[in-house]
């Protein structure tokens, strides 16, 4: 049925290079394919709370959807939060595999089967991703925030944390806070290892990337990473040093 869904549309950054790398052999291609599918399926297997969540991967795009049309008011906020947390885990898992995503999440009408996706929600999410996301972040559309407010029971002022780990960027846009991954899992000790790997991955990309457009994306990740280190009052050893971008405006990344 064509009805209300929450839909995440995500673009795989650097997909052209992934395809080029895959041309080196069948094993290389299957490694990339398995990284994508395993990361998504592992998250969904671990969270059985939303059993009828659906996903499709086509070319450099990932579409994940969940039908909210028949969810009771007592459950809707909790279910949407669970959906957003699954997106956090998928994004974090793929980052650990060296795959960054850019995307958007919207609520609107959606239909899909094994042959077709027909979706106003997907169109809106695609437009938001392609015109506003810009960096490796998954934006959360106002339609999601407003739906949560409209259907919330007994709490007129939900915090962003309760919305499902959403944070607000300097440009005023809301995005999924995937660096809160360990909190979502409820495993405190994983934070050190996760942030350490995240730091090393970004530093490696900054060291080896020469395309200025791509560098801007990693510099945004640097600011996001360092913000989380400061916010969580973590050791400065997790902070990405300024020496990686001496020729940029350092004030932006402090």
Buried (B, 14 or more C-beta within 10 A) or exposed (E): EEEBBBBBBBBBBBBEEBEEBBEEEEEBBEEBEEBBEBBBEEBBEEBEEBEEBBBEBEEBBBBBBBBBEEBEEEEBBEBBBBBBBBBBBBBBBBBBBEBBBBBBBBBBBBBBEEEEBEBBBBBBBBBBBBEEBBBBBBBBBEBBBEBBBEBBEEEEEBEBEBBBBBBEBEEEBBBBBBBBBBBBBEEEEEBBEBBEEBBEBBBEBBEEEEEEEBBEBBBBBBBBBBBBBEEBEBEEEBBBEEEBBEEBEEEEBE
